[in-house]
Amino acid sequence: MTDLSAGSRNRSITLAARPEGAPRATDFKIVGGAVPRPGPGQLLSRTIYLSLDPYMRGRMNRSIGYAPTVDIGGVMVGGTVGQVVESNLDGYGQGDFILCSNGWQEYSLSDGTGVRRLDPADAPISTAVGVLGMPGHTAYVGLLDIGQPKPGETVVVSAASGAVGAVVGQIARIKGCRVVGVAGAPEKCDYVTGELGFDACVSRYEEAFPEALEAACSDGIDVYFENVGGAVFDAVLPLLNTYARVPICGRIANYNQTEPPPGPNLVPRVMGLTLVRRLTIRGFIIFDHADREPDFLRDVGAWIRSGELVYKEDVVEGLEQAVPAFQGLLKGRNFGKLLVRVADDPTR
Amino acid sequence: MTDLSAGSRNRSITLAARPEGAPRATDFKIVGGAVPRPGPGQLLSRTIYLSLDPYMRGRMNRSIGYAPTVDIGGVMVGGTVGQVVESNLDGYGQGDFILCSNGWQEYSLSDGTGVRRLDPADAPISTAVGVLGMPGHTAYVGLLDIGQPKPGETVVVSAASGAVGAVVGQIARIKGCRVVGVAGAPEKCDYVTGELGFDACVSRYEEAFPEALEAACSDGIDVYFENVGGAVFDAVLPLLNTYARVPICGRIANYNQTEPPPGPNLVPRVMGLTLVRRLTIRGFIIFDHADREPDFLRDVGAWIRSGELVYKEDVVEGLEQAVPAFQGLLKGRNFGKLLVRVADDPTR
């Protein structure tokens, strides 16, 4: 249990500059300050795990009027697992483990909005920002509600060993689909077929990647769960079957682009295929689908307990590792759900 | 009533070559042959009206395994209104007016597949290939089922004075939407606002077309019914609101393209907006939605009778005009639903 002795400091990572292209270390700043004390109706928690997710790259950009943004000098946002240090909020007491949104920092106040108590007996607390948290919820809604897979259909998911992709593919398998992953490094592909039970996994590093994907999808593709964009999307497009669904969850290949890529302009080709093959391409953001969280927690929780669904975490140690770890995330260097252990996990 | 005297000839327009880009006159051939006689279970009809529609351009291409194609030397396909000359088919008698698929020719046999009897007392028979036919059905399903407009939303439709667009916009108006058309010539825009009752219509010929469209859509765009693609799509894209729906019905600007247009490649931009704004882009083809035909005929029929929905036909005279009329259709030269009067309409 945290002892807030006099002189405790709160370290935070703030956005120092809006990145042009790939974020650089100098775009962030570690700042120190006093640990705040909770006012009435507030709680103070110490961050144990910070979740690092690709969507955070968008929050570093200037607002385009739709997506929220982090102000210059503001603390980077992020989902966290914390432990209550001091509480003036009904229903929460010192020592409670909670899902919270402390962002990239060691301590934060909360009025309870979006906070949920975690029972370490139910599942490891780290899963609340992973397979049983936002990434898992994203996979569940994106696949089942947006993708609407039917048994026997072929589902392809990119970033297949990642926090979202691994759950997408395993749910698709559980629902009776043929599942093909796209991943990077060969050991990730081995994990996807060996541990996650996908029918196949193709490395996007392969020289003949489009041909390899086509060979792995001999019946075409009925659902493509889009996490990456770029060359993977280009290779998927001609393989999409009539009535295929394409949930757009992310497009990490484009996040650091400052200019559109060179031509030709393939928008007419995409729209032409969308018409002829009656495709549905649909973007979604998980925050619109909070109503499905109970279903998600029930189903994925049960699949984890039964062993049908497994997960892998990639944990880096210490808040100061958040920036290099996030830089690596955008390059596909993590292997499994990326977490920063900001403080010791007392449940382990 | 047609008198099939000895020596009557059947003229047909066949596909002589697959067009490269814009179809040329030499890509077609007018051929003459004997008028066939119906066998058991068949009827022979004489074509009165031939419908010319943009989708026919796709049928001239080599098959890409999804869309049907016309063989070289084959008669061009097309929806028609005809009159029965001779019938060995139960339920049809000489002189009956029918919706049929005679294609670009004067006489054709049918076994009754897809044939429907028309009562000239219900509506002018030409409407069976227009506002009360495939184009109207396309508008009805594409707007209501794919676009799902809600009262008060802004609906934009391109090719707004065309066979499909005019019906889309009027249904949207009837359903309580704010409706903005995109058309070409200024007299078309005047017709769209004056006769069809759209709230606004922007000419794509305007130099500052994107700005003019933005000014006409001060609350953004909730449904964009896509008929044309190209620069109109590019101008619509940034104006789409969160949760906007984009039914892809056609993309006439691209039909004659033999190569993708030059860069930059805007696919990442389209997909990025699809994600951030949670867009739904969905292609559809009317033949998948036959189950909605009774609803369409009931609703649009009632709106026509009540005067809430009007239509305009652009009729050219004589089968030999089909090719130049179709060439003009791809350039937006028609004004209203394009028909070829292949034989006199005895109901007029």
Interface residues (C-beta under 8 A of the other chain):
Chain A: G58 I64 Y66 A67 E226 G229 G230 F233 D234 T242 I248 C249 G250 R251 A253 N254 Q257 E259 P260 P261 P262 G263 P264 N265 L266 V267 P268 R269 V270 M271 G272 L273 T274 L275 V276 R277 R278 L279 T280 I281 R282 G283 F284 I285 D288
Chain B: G58 I64 Y66 A67 E226 G229 G230 F233 D234 T242 I248 C249 G250 R251 A253 N254 Q257 E259 P260 P261 P262 G263 P264 N265 L266 V267 P268 R269 V270 M271 G272 L273 T274 L275 V276 R277 R278 L279 T280 I281 R282 G283 F284 I285 D288
